[in-house]
């Protein structure tokens, strides 16, 4: 099969289009013909060795965690899907090696859910990781109807889905973003405010009594600022600040969970979630996709690899 791989730790310049054997399919796993793969900053963090202390990595390393594709084969005891089923997956295993930047990937059943029927491959491939991250953060602090929720980084990949999930639960959203993204947040149902110095005061202007919960999808001092405006200072969850527990909040690290991913897919299929795609690249241009991640001038939306592209 064709795949993008690294022979050792490295950046975009180290990515190589290569031929690799078809991945082994363990009991309880499925072999997926990948149609599209989401591109995330975490892919590069593993590739350059930033997560070496918490995840074992083997080479050659095929990056990528997100994908949408078709079940091509089943391992022993893998009964959740039939051959030909269309699925999405957050293919997170106990080690990093055989990722989703490939024509084929083996995926445990716990990492998969059925693809939303109304979604195309490119958009579907951008749903699993960000969708699970947002969903697990929302559930962690038990956001419900009538809550007022502050969301940091509301126009980003995770934030966009987080805003929509909170709105779907009947809560009010105050979302931080640059001014160029304020109209976009209004379209999602959020009240936009600009991030940066004086944020706590701007939050109090639109929520004088404070907020019920906060989600940090941005990092920096977001947890500290949130605690200044929260009615319950402990009701803040961060996916970007590892010191959140030390500040009295909670740290969320996305976990592969088939039931939760199925819930995310159901929200998408019912029209309650949307994912903007900025640009797609063919598999052999994965390095250009990574370089675009670093381009601060790029417009809003996800980057995705179109594995079917010629």
Secondary structure, 3 states (H helix, E strand, C coil): CEEEEECCCCCHHHCEEEECCCCCCCCCEEEEEEEEEEECHHHHHHHCCCCCCCCEEEEEEECCCEEEEEEEEECCCCCCCCCCCEEEEECCCCEEEECCCECEEEEEHHHEEECCCCCCHHHHHCCHHHHHHHHHHHHHCCCCCCCEEEEECCCCHHHHHHHHHHHHCCCEEEEECCHHHHHHHHHHCCEEECCCCCHHHHHHHHCCCCECEEEECCCCCHHHHHHHHECCCCCEEECCCCCHHHHCCEECCCCCCHHHHHHHHHHHHCCCCCCCEEEEEEHHHHHHHHHHHCCCCCCCCEEEEECCCC
